[in-house]
């Protein structure tokens, strides 16, 4: 039986969705504006289809207008850029999300740069990333690390002065997560160590941590002996593990050996049901923020 306190992303994301819905209603009643997001999907990747469908359904539930534009797998870079420019100019589109992964002929970094940073609800435009690193309050923070931050805040985890170890240095989670937690501000001021594939003494670093955030994409990498008793463990990883008993022949697991680590940790996220729901919650919160700012600027 688990001894660690469960950090339930479903419960906390539900709280955020309620707050977002209240903002949607307030915006509509005050200005007549309905917050809107457009999803762009290139190709028929099954996971991308499922993610976009899930995001669209939740948007509708909250009263946010959403549209999905599907382009062919062979779509050229120029065609996608032309579509983004059209969406940038559309005043009814407050947020734009181009679903990754993109086909190999598309250069992702150019796509992120093409989106108007005021509609960059995914938080990856260089202006928003740069402002985050400079501590200048970006319009939007990347959704997954922002979601992890909310989990920590709303669970009452002390961040000021805490030793935090982040496993993974990717642009989606690791790098922005480190930037968020090391800011000189409330709910931050942590001492952050970022570990990666070339890091030495990984277990030793982890055992020193008050908070471990695992986002390296290796199934069950974090074992009980790597965790300090009472530490907070956040599992961001999504990995396929072969399972003949499962309907699809595999199951999705995190980067943390949950059963073993939960006997040592003080608090831990389940996977699934931990970080995943928070990503959508932050995306839709960002969308309403974009609509609110567009309304003020007009």
Secondary structure, DSSP 8 states (H G I E B T S, - for coil): ---SEEE-HHHHHHHHHHHHHHHHHHHHHHH----EEEEEEES--HHHHHHHHHHHHHHHHHT-EEEEEEE-TT--HHHHHHHHHHHHH-TT--EEEE-SS--TTS-HHHHHHHS-TTS-TTS-SHHHHHHHHHTS--S---HHHHHHHHHHHHTT---TT-EEEEE---TTTHHHHHHHHTSSSTT---EEEEE-TT-S-HHHHHHH-SEEEE-S--TT-B-GGGS-TT-EEEE---EEEE-TTSTTSEEEE-SB-HHHHTTT-SEEE-SSSSSHHHHHHHHHHHHHHHHHHHHHH-
